[in-house]
């Protein structure tokens, strides 16, 4: 049975004990990286202290324990996602960006030909843009974009036309800039009707919303562990096992082979062929602990918590600043997550972030690896505040205090 209380969650997060410039830290940068709970840190520490060994090779006890821990993490991720085919479709990468490169440079190279179309959106992270542009350098590939409307949502008016001839729809489930939650399930159904496969960037949603791959009926999903209370250095690439088995290896070397001869090599089958060399064992252990922690909280509970904080913050931002602080994202009543990109009239986002840091408030200024989207709305940058399961209304209090300080100082 899941249990959720944000005050209790905070007690599990060592980083939240920090004092910054004489103030308790107010961490509002979960969109960039979430803070790991003690159970994640301790799981990795235990691995390094007692079970550190390479996996899939040794026959001694600690090597077997390391292998069991590594593969147990794969099973845990598959269960967390309700993945068709179970763990057989889960590949560990170092982050979501590498997962998208795996998609483009393995599946894409093997399946896309001159004249084929990949459809993405104007709100994508660079990780879901640049690999397709790189592939376009060797294949006459069309990269087509779903526009974003003035309500900061996908403009699906001409979606049937946009899907014509598309081999892959690759889309973020939730924008890391706008907080927009996209209608993945309905778009996947429509894309399949047009004969396209569907890839989903779940980095912003995997630690905040329930995910059920059977229900979503998508073909690929990518995300990073550090966005879901886990460690940095590990990401997930998931696809249906039958698709994975037909994809060529991405990296070559030890561990990904069935045989090597003087005249060539034979790759291993399944996920093994995509995990060349010594993998991120400790990080997988930490990711496993993060999955179990999130399951204990309950993803529906986390979603409701994010929603409550976001609605409250948007209302208070609008009331207190009378239009001077513009939220670059959907209104509170729309389908959106706990990401608030702020454009403050007359104050640069980096100045906002610096003033906020003076009172211990952590936000992210910049283009958030989404330059096409920023250019769409004539923005060089925003100051982005983003919530996690450990966030409280008092964090919004500190954000508003800092914004008022910045406006007063620069106004």
TIVO-570826 format. One line per 10 residues: number of its first residue (from 1); their letters; for each residue x, y, z of C-alpha. Coordinates in Angstrom, 3 decimals. Layout:
// TIVO-570826
NUM> A> X,Y,Z | ...
END
This chain:
// TIVO-570826
1> XXXXXXXXXX> 0.000,0.000,0.000 | 1.407,3.382,-1.012 | 1.839,6.206,1.454 | 2.651,9.797,0.658 | 3.438,12.804,2.794 | 5.753,15.471,1.378 | 6.987,16.510,4.836 | 7.934,12.900,5.527 | 9.621,12.604,2.110 | 11.780,15.607,2.945
11> XXXXXXXXXX> 13.135,13.771,5.957 | 14.475,11.125,3.574 | 16.402,13.637,1.404 | 19.845,14.463,2.857 | 20.427,17.348,0.435 | 17.494,19.246,1.936 | 19.407,19.693,5.206 | 21.738,22.167,3.499 | 21.907,25.812,4.542 | 22.592,28.178,1.639
21> XXXXXXXXXX> 23.563,31.774,2.424 | 22.089,31.408,5.882 | 18.771,30.020,4.667 | 17.466,26.447,4.418 | 17.818,25.318,0.821 | 14.724,25.671,-1.359 | 15.264,23.202,-4.172 | 13.164,24.102,-7.206 | 15.235,22.490,-9.943 | 13.762,18.988,-10.036
31> XXXXXXXXXX> 13.150,19.345,-13.773 | 16.927,19.294,-14.208 | 17.705,16.656,-11.576 | 15.757,15.280,-8.651 | 17.276,14.812,-5.200 | 17.884,11.164,-4.246 | 16.491,9.807,-0.991 | 18.726,8.165,1.582 | 17.660,4.680,0.456 | 19.164,5.282,-2.993
41> XXXXXXXXXX> 22.433,6.570,-1.565 | 22.660,3.707,0.918 | 21.919,1.072,-1.725 | 24.799,2.317,-3.855 | 27.065,2.590,-0.823 | 26.287,-0.982,0.201 | 27.068,-2.211,-3.294 | 30.465,-0.513,-3.310 | 31.338,-1.606,0.237 | 30.212,-5.231,0.105
51> XXXXXXXXXX> 29.263,-6.412,-3.403 | 31.459,-4.537,-5.847 | 32.397,-6.849,-8.728 | 31.946,-6.971,-12.455 | 28.758,-8.542,-13.797 | 28.000,-11.442,-16.144 | 31.539,-12.848,-15.903 | 32.748,-13.940,-12.480 | 31.523,-17.085,-10.745 | 32.474,-16.099,-7.197
61> XXXXXXXXXX> 29.827,-15.019,-4.699 | 30.153,-11.229,-4.880 | 30.225,-11.320,-8.688 | 27.002,-13.337,-8.657 | 25.495,-10.875,-6.189 | 26.482,-7.931,-8.399 | 24.947,-9.627,-11.442 | 21.748,-10.382,-9.544 | 21.561,-6.759,-8.366 | 22.130,-5.404,-11.866
71> XXXXXXXXXX> 19.566,-7.662,-13.498 | 17.178,-7.122,-10.602 | 17.202,-3.431,-11.469 | 16.189,-4.272,-15.025 | 13.286,-6.347,-13.743 | 12.234,-3.553,-11.381 | 12.203,-0.970,-14.178 | 10.140,-3.262,-16.413 | 7.595,-3.812,-13.638 | 7.469,-0.088,-12.859
81> XXXXXXXXXX> 6.620,0.657,-16.489 | 4.363,-2.398,-16.964 | 6.526,-3.105,-19.987 | 5.295,-5.578,-22.616 | 7.810,-8.389,-22.815 | 9.098,-7.652,-19.325 | 12.767,-6.946,-18.767 | 13.760,-8.239,-22.230 | 13.092,-4.814,-23.744 | 14.972,-2.737,-21.140
91> XXXXXXXXXX> 18.420,-1.446,-22.113 | 20.523,0.564,-19.679 | 22.251,3.620,-21.135 | 24.000,6.489,-19.403 | 21.102,8.954,-19.854 | 18.098,9.831,-22.000 | 20.304,11.602,-24.533 | 22.262,8.409,-25.159 | 18.970,6.537,-25.444 | 17.831,8.834,-28.246
101> XXXXXXXXXX> 21.185,8.410,-29.972 | 20.716,4.656,-29.707 | 17.291,5.015,-31.298 | 18.539,7.174,-34.172 | 21.847,5.425,-34.813 | 20.666,1.848,-34.454 | 16.973,1.616,-35.295 | 17.089,4.754,-37.449 | 20.114,3.720,-39.496 | 18.649,0.254,-40.050
111> XXXXXXXXXX> 15.119,1.350,-40.915 | 15.048,4.876,-42.347 | 15.764,5.531,-46.013 | 15.850,8.484,-48.380 | 12.490,10.243,-48.387 | 11.332,8.863,-45.031 | 9.860,11.198,-42.414 | 10.395,11.532,-38.675 | 7.768,13.666,-36.937 | 8.716,15.463,-33.718
121> XXXXXXXXXX> 7.399,18.650,-32.104 | 8.574,22.199,-31.557 | 8.726,21.600,-27.798 | 11.332,18.829,-27.892 | 14.550,18.741,-25.908 | 17.664,18.840,-28.087 | 18.124,15.123,-27.326 | 15.111,14.431,-29.554 | 16.192,16.852,-32.292 | 19.944,16.719,-32.849
131> XXXXXXXXXX> 20.261,12.918,-33.427 | 17.699,13.173,-36.243 | 19.594,16.079,-37.782 | 22.771,14.028,-37.534 | 21.082,11.092,-39.264 | 19.880,13.513,-41.937 | 23.523,14.118,-42.869 | 23.746,10.575,-44.272 | 20.118,9.850,-45.224 | 17.786,12.166,-47.114
141> XXXXXXXXXX> 15.470,12.237,-44.121 | 12.681,14.752,-43.576 | 12.365,15.962,-39.991 | 8.874,17.372,-39.617 | 7.559,19.368,-36.629 | 4.194,19.513,-34.865 | 3.724,23.218,-34.041 | 3.062,24.599,-30.562 | 0.134,27.017,-30.302 | -0.264,30.201,-28.264
151> XXXXXXXXXX> -1.694,28.178,-25.375 | 1.634,26.302,-25.173 | 0.062,23.064,-26.333 | 0.527,20.991,-29.487 | -1.436,22.311,-32.441 | -3.020,19.115,-33.732 | -5.289,20.789,-36.284 | -3.465,19.194,-39.224 | -2.140,16.113,-37.461 | -3.381,13.681,-40.128
161> XXXXXXXXXX> -1.542,15.632,-42.793 | 1.576,15.860,-40.626 | 1.525,12.077,-40.121 | 1.346,11.324,-43.832 | 4.382,9.280,-44.810 | 5.825,9.302,-41.280 | 7.880,6.284,-40.168 | 8.400,7.474,-36.580 | 6.576,9.876,-34.281 | 9.036,10.900,-31.544
171> XXXXXXXXXX> 7.550,13.085,-28.845 | 8.030,14.293,-25.291 | 5.378,13.144,-22.840 | 5.839,16.343,-20.832 | 7.726,19.464,-21.855 | 10.730,20.341,-19.717 | 10.093,24.045,-20.471 | 6.313,24.410,-20.613 | 5.123,21.669,-18.291 | 2.672,20.692,-21.045
181> XXXXXXXXXX> 1.505,17.084,-20.778 | 0.934,15.750,-24.270 | -1.855,13.308,-25.244 | 0.547,10.433,-25.841 | -2.018,7.637,-25.895 | -4.307,9.195,-28.510 | -1.374,10.338,-30.658 | 0.157,6.852,-30.506 | -3.095,5.319,-31.677 | -3.327,7.798,-34.555
191> XXXXXXXXXX> 0.321,7.320,-35.527 | -0.111,3.551,-35.620 | -3.127,3.994,-37.883 | -0.787,5.843,-40.253 | 1.768,3.043,-40.087 | 4.283,4.883,-37.885 | 6.105,3.691,-34.798 | 6.049,5.888,-31.682 | 8.927,6.946,-29.406 | 8.342,8.823,-26.157
201> XXXXXXXXXX> 10.705,11.000,-24.119 | 9.502,10.298,-20.575 | 12.268,12.162,-18.738 | 9.961,14.774,-17.204 | 7.039,12.427,-16.608 | 8.584,9.195,-15.309 | 9.095,10.519,-11.763 | 5.850,12.503,-11.642 | 3.083,10.584,-13.431 | 1.950,6.955,-13.567
211> XXXXXXXXXX> 3.286,5.215,-16.675 | 1.777,2.047,-18.137 | 3.375,0.987,-21.403 | 0.650,-1.538,-22.146 | -1.984,1.185,-21.854 | 0.012,3.799,-23.780 | 0.794,1.305,-26.568 | 3.976,3.069,-27.696 | 7.002,1.373,-29.285 | 9.955,3.116,-27.624
221> XXXXXXXXXX> 10.436,4.998,-24.359 | 13.505,6.819,-23.042 | 14.324,8.524,-19.741 | 17.102,9.284,-17.236 | 17.415,7.871,-13.732 | 18.306,11.185,-12.120 | 14.903,12.606,-13.097 | 13.170,10.030,-10.883 | 15.052,10.248,-7.567 | 17.817,7.995,-8.880
231> XXXXXXXXXX> 21.507,8.597,-9.567 | 23.086,10.323,-12.517 | 24.909,8.210,-15.079 | 22.093,5.795,-15.914 | 19.226,6.004,-18.361 | 16.702,3.630,-19.876 | 15.928,2.742,-23.465 | 12.873,0.531,-23.764 | 11.357,-1.025,-26.817 | 9.358,-4.116,-27.644
241> XXXXXXXXXX> 11.645,-7.165,-27.596 | 10.828,-8.041,-31.210 | 11.990,-4.564,-32.300 | 15.085,-4.711,-30.109 | 16.135,-8.077,-31.509 | 16.093,-6.644,-35.039 | 18.234,-3.584,-34.183 | 21.985,-3.622,-34.922 | 24.471,-2.986,-32.084 | 25.260,0.629,-31.258
251> XXXXXXXXXX> 28.659,0.170,-29.566 | 31.153,-2.626,-30.121 | 33.432,-4.385,-27.656 | 33.250,-6.769,-24.747 | 29.990,-8.049,-23.376 | 27.881,-7.385,-26.467 | 29.068,-10.356,-28.497 | 28.147,-13.990,-28.925 | 31.373,-14.715,-30.786 | 34.436,-12.951,-32.197
261> XXXXXXXXXX> 36.608,-14.504,-34.931 | 39.463,-13.342,-37.109 | 36.966,-12.870,-39.935 | 34.286,-11.021,-37.973 | 31.920,-11.224,-35.034 | 28.415,-12.293,-34.069 | 26.512,-9.961,-31.710 | 24.642,-11.208,-28.687 | 20.873,-11.233,-28.762 | 18.456,-8.932,-26.977
271> XXXXXXXXXX> 19.474,-6.154,-24.627 | 22.948,-7.647,-24.136 | 24.100,-6.458,-27.575 | 23.490,-2.841,-26.511 | 25.425,-2.887,-23.222 | 29.043,-3.070,-24.351 | 31.793,-3.022,-21.727 | 31.403,-2.794,-17.975 | 27.968,-1.267,-17.363 | 26.805,1.227,-14.733
281> XXXXXXXXXX> 26.312,-1.357,-11.989 | 26.138,0.862,-8.912 | 23.872,3.284,-10.772 | 21.501,0.434,-11.660 | 21.396,-0.516,-7.979 | 20.529,3.084,-7.141 | 17.869,3.201,-9.850 | 16.309,0.046,-8.438 | 16.105,1.690,-5.012 | 14.565,4.815,-6.574
291> XXXXXXXXXX> 11.909,2.742,-8.322 | 10.984,1.039,-5.068 | 10.865,4.378,-3.248 | 8.549,5.897,-5.871 | 6.321,2.827,-5.762 | 6.100,3.240,-2.004 | 4.923,6.823,-2.412 | 2.496,5.970,-5.197 | 2.768,7.671,-8.574 | -0.858,8.836,-8.517
301> XXXXXXXXXX> -0.145,10.498,-5.172 | 2.911,12.256,-6.575 | 0.903,13.417,-9.592 | -1.797,14.885,-7.325 | 0.846,16.551,-5.146 | 2.519,18.166,-8.188 | -0.836,19.321,-9.432 | -1.799,20.944,-6.128 | 1.509,22.792,-5.842 | 1.392,23.957,-9.463
311> XXXXXXXXXX> -2.175,25.265,-9.363 | -1.401,27.128,-6.147 | 1.841,28.594,-7.513 | 0.281,29.801,-10.760 | -2.575,31.464,-8.872 | -0.199,33.212,-6.489 | 2.194,34.310,-9.245 | -0.673,35.846,-11.181 | -2.151,37.566,-8.135 | 1.049,38.941,-6.621
321> XXXXXXXXXX> 2.819,40.267,-9.702 | -0.114,41.548,-11.760 | 1.209,40.363,-15.113 | 4.837,41.345,-14.616 | 5.828,37.688,-14.186 | 4.705,35.751,-17.254 | 4.402,31.965,-17.046 | 5.589,30.354,-20.278 | 3.287,27.358,-20.201 | -0.360,26.311,-20.007
331> XXXXXXXXXX> -2.722,27.776,-17.450 | -3.334,25.979,-14.174 | -6.513,24.298,-15.430 | -4.760,22.698,-18.415 | -2.986,19.354,-18.649 | 0.373,20.345,-17.186 | 3.039,19.284,-14.750 | 5.028,21.033,-12.053 | 7.360,23.014,-14.320 | 7.083,26.822,-14.230
341> XXXXXXXXXX> 9.172,28.733,-16.760 | 9.102,32.394,-15.798 | 9.719,35.481,-17.909 | 10.028,38.486,-15.602 | 9.512,41.853,-17.249 | 12.707,43.887,-17.246 | 14.859,41.299,-15.436 | 17.146,38.764,-17.115 | 16.567,35.126,-16.034 | 20.178,34.800,-14.879
351> XXXXXXXXXX> 19.735,37.843,-12.636 | 16.554,36.289,-11.259 | 18.418,33.074,-10.477 | 21.265,34.919,-8.793 | 18.944,36.909,-6.537 | 17.044,33.742,-5.664 | 20.301,31.995,-4.794 | 21.016,34.721,-2.249 | 18.109,33.383,-0.193 | 18.845,29.720,-0.917
361> XXXXXXXXXX> 16.348,29.195,-3.743 | 17.559,26.945,-6.583 | 16.042,27.525,-10.039 | 17.412,26.988,-13.535 | 17.995,29.953,-15.888 | 18.627,29.327,-19.579 | 17.150,27.873,-22.737 | 16.750,24.421,-21.113 | 18.125,22.584,-24.171 | 15.055,23.615,-26.161
371> XXXXXXXXXX> 16.262,26.462,-28.374 | 13.709,26.002,-31.175 | 10.901,26.347,-28.634 | 12.452,29.429,-27.051 | 12.869,31.060,-30.456 | 9.245,30.253,-31.234 | 8.191,32.558,-28.378 | 10.973,35.137,-28.915 | 12.749,34.221,-25.696 | 16.468,33.881,-25.101
381> XXXXXXXXXX> 15.928,32.211,-21.731 | 13.547,31.746,-18.813 | 13.994,31.160,-15.081 | 12.511,27.719,-14.485 | 11.168,26.497,-11.151 | 10.195,22.833,-10.957 | 8.719,20.708,-8.192 | 9.453,17.248,-6.815 | 7.685,14.933,-4.368 | 9.584,16.657,-1.544
391> XXXXXXXXXX> 8.367,20.166,-2.473 | 6.061,22.163,-0.191 | 3.973,25.350,-0.440 | 6.703,26.994,1.640 | 9.021,26.504,-1.345 | 6.626,28.612,-3.380 | 6.702,31.197,-0.567 | 10.471,31.451,-0.925 | 10.205,31.649,-4.726 | 7.760,34.550,-4.526
401> XXXXXXXXXX> 9.915,36.311,-1.961 | 12.948,36.055,-4.205 | 11.060,37.199,-7.294 | 9.829,40.260,-5.411 | 13.385,41.039,-4.322 | 14.631,40.812,-7.908 | 11.858,42.971,-9.286 | 12.406,45.579,-6.590 | 16.178,45.593,-7.095 | 16.138,45.731,-10.893
411> X> 12.895,47.677,-11.240
END
